[in-house]
Amino acid sequence: MRPFTILCPTDFSECSLNAIEYASRLGEHYQAVLVLFHVPNREDYKKLTSPGESADMHRFATTKLNSLSETVKAESLKNGLKDCQTVIVEGKTVQTILEFADTHAVDLIVMGTEGVNDFKQNYIGTKTSKVVEQAGQDVFIIPRKVYFKHPRKLVFATDYMEEDKLAIQKVVEMARFFDSEVDIVHVGTKIRTIDKALHQTMINEISPFIKYEKTNFILKAYRDDPGLGLESYLISAKGDVLFTLSKKKSWFESLFTKNLSRKMSYFINKPLYVIKTV
């Protein structure tokens, strides 16, 4: 049986190192093979090395990746991680990540919200945004100042789609591993009678489907756009990870597809798990 495979692109920035920690912890849960993946970029190397070192990019990257891999193995193999591999592939960053993910049957991509060339605060880097938009796999993105902790509460944003039933299973699976609560939340600009009816129907259908006691169903209304409302809920409910399903006419489309980097800045302080496959 093929092992679950997690791809974690890194440019050795602080943000990508945070992503490696999340990836290794999830790798323990899935008993996965973790692939630390690097696409060489000369401008990035100039920021991370002294002038003399930047000339030998491949040697620098190999040394860094091997060191990170050994650290991950020392901490996570004993807890269930199957292996931690390193791969360096030259090319255009986004295209190279996506091609590797497809050709190697990757199950999950975990990456930081920004790299060493992304200096604008509260914006997700362009490369990360493109990976989220174009990937065929689930993508888990980790903000720069967020360090791993066992999540107390996972928040799933729902728009009452039929696919939610399958997507929520992924959320609940992670919740069981970390013994977390799950909040299934719908946020609108106002609560209509039809919203209440749909919400109750969802509760009736999903509760026996997932069979997880630590599940809460939330219906909220905010005057501003749903993205700000959801951010407000995450803060007030102390949610640790936001999950959203990337499907047409869904939360993901309404919140993120227009000016993705700006919209995703709503959640710059919370990891975002984008479910692409159900």
N, C-alpha and C positions, 0 to 999 in steps of 0.2 A: 504494500500500500504506500502510495506517494506521501511523504510527510508534508504537513502544512508549511508553506514557505513565506517568509516575511522579507521584503526588500526594504532596506533602510539607506537611502542616498545620504551621503555626508560630504560636506566641503570643509569639515573640521571647525566650523564656526560654533559658538556657544549653543546656538539654537539647534543645530544638527546633533550636537552631543546630547542634548536633552532628549531628542527623538530616539537616539540609540538606547537610552535607559528605558524609555517606554517600550521600545521594540523588544528589548531583551526580556522584560517582565511579561509581555504578552507572549513571547516565545516560550517562556516557562509554562504558561497556561495551555498553549496549543501543542506543546512538545514539538516545537517547530525547528526548522532550519532557518537561521537568520543570516541574511547576506548583507554585509556592509559594502556599499557600492559607491564608487567614486568616479566622477568624470573630470579629468584634469582641466583646469582653467588657469591660464598664465596670470591674469590679473588678480585672481584670488590668491595665488601663491605669493605674489609680491606683498600682499597684506599679511600673510602668515609666516613669512620667512625673512631672513636677512638677505641682502642683495646677492651674496655669493651662493646662497642655498637655492634660490629660486630657479637657477638654471637646470638643475636636475630634478624636474618635477616628479618623474616616475619613482625615483628612489625615495624622495620625501614622502610621497603618498603611500608607498609600500610600507615604509617604516611606521608611519602613523596608523595605517589600517591594521597592520599586524599587532601593534601595541594595543589598540582598541579591542581587537578580537580576543587577545589573550586575557584582557581585563574582563570582558563579557563572559568568556568561558569559565574563568575562575569563580565568578559570582553566580552564574546561571545554569551551568551544566548540571550541577548537583540538585537544582530545583526543577528540572524537567526539560530545559532547552536541549534539543537534540544535537545541534552543531552551530558554530558561528564561522562563516566563510567570508573571504574578502575577494572583491572583484574590482578591477580598474579597467574602464573602457573609454577610449577617447572618442569625442564626437560632440554634437550639440546636446547640451545637458538634458533638456526636456525630452527630445526625441530619443536619446540614448536610454534614458530611464524607462520610457514607455515601451520601447522595442525589447529591452531586456525582460521587463515584466511579462510581456506577452509570450516571448519565445521560451521562457523558462517556467511558464505556468505558475507565476507568483500569485499568492492568494491575498496578500495585503501589503500595501505600501505605507510605510511610516516615515514621515519627514518633518523637518522644522518649517515654521512659517516664513522664515527668511534665511538668507545666507550672508556671507561676508560682504556682499555688494549691496545689500538692502539695508539702508540706514534710516529710512523714514519711519518714525515711530507710529505705532498703531495701524500699520499697513502690512498685509501679507505679501511676501515677495512674488514677483511676476512668475518666476519659474514654478513655485509651489502652486499658484493659482492655475497655471496651465496644466500641470499634472492632475490636479483635482478635476478640472473640466474634461480632460481627454482620456484619462485612465479607464481601462475596462475593469479594474480591480477596486476593491474598497480602499479608501485612502484615509489615514489617520494623521492629522497635522497637529504639531506641538508648538505652542508659542515660545518665544525666547526666554521669558522669565518664569516659565512654569517647569518645576522640577517634579519628578515622579513622587506620587504618594498614593496609597491605596484609596481608590475612589469610594467615598461614602454614598454618593448619589449620582446616578446616570440619568440624563434627561433626553428623551426621545421626542422630537418635534413631529407631530402628525398632522396630516391634512385629510385624514379619513380615507386613505386609499386602500384598496384591496391588498396591495403588496405590503402594506404595513404589517399584516399578520406574520409574514415571513421575515420581514426586516427586524421586527421586535424580538424574534427568537435569537438573533445575534446579540442584541442588547442584553437579553435575559441570561444568555450563556455567559457573557462576561460578568454580569452582576452576580451570578451564582459563584463564580470563581473568586471574586473579591468580597462576597457577602454584602453587596451594595443594595441600596434601594433603587427602584426604577420609577421615574416620573414620566408618564406619557402625557404630553402637553399639546393642546391646540390653542393657538393665540390668534384672535381676530380683532378687527377695529371696533366691533360691537358684537354682542351675543344675541343672535336671532333665535327664534323658536326652532328653526330648522337645525341650527348648530346644536342646540340642546338635545334634539331628537337624535342627530347623528352621533353625538357624544355618548348618549345612553346606549345606542345600538352597538357602538364600538366596545363599550365596557362589557356588554352582554356577550359579544362574540369573542373578544380577545381573552377575557379572564379565564375561561375554561381551556382556551387554546394554549396559553403559555404556562398556566399552573405554577405561578410564582407569587408567594404571599406578599412579598415586599414590593408590590406594584401599586402605584397611585395614579389615578386618572384625573387630569386637571384641565379645566376649560377657563380661559382667561380672555379678557377684552382690554385693549389699550387704544387710546385715541390716536397715538402716533402709528407709524408703520409696524407691521408684525415683527420685523427684525429687532427694533428697539424694544418692543414688548417682550420678546423672547429673552433678550439680554437682561431686561429688568427682572424677569422671572428667575433666570439663572442666578442672579445676584441675591435676590431675596430668599430663594430656596436653597442657596448654597450648593448648587449643582457643580459637580466636578468635571464631567465630560458631557458634551452635547453631541447627540447622534441625529443625523438627518438622512432621509432617503433621497437619492438623486434620481428622480423620475420626472417626466413631463407633467405639468400641472400640479407639481408638488411643492412642498416647503422649499426644497433646494432651489427650484426654478424661481419661485417668487422672491426668495431672499437673496440669492447669490449670483444668478446668471448675468444680470446687468451690472457692469462695473464690478466684477467679482472681487478684486482686491479691496475696494472700498467697502463693499458690503460685508466681507469677511472680517473687516476690522472691528465690527461689533463684538466679535468673540475673541479678541486678541489675547485675553487673559484666561481662556478656557480651551483645552484641547477639543478639536472637532473631528468626529468620526463620520465620514461620508460613506454611506452604504451604496455601492454601485451595483451589486449583484444580490439577488434573493432567490 
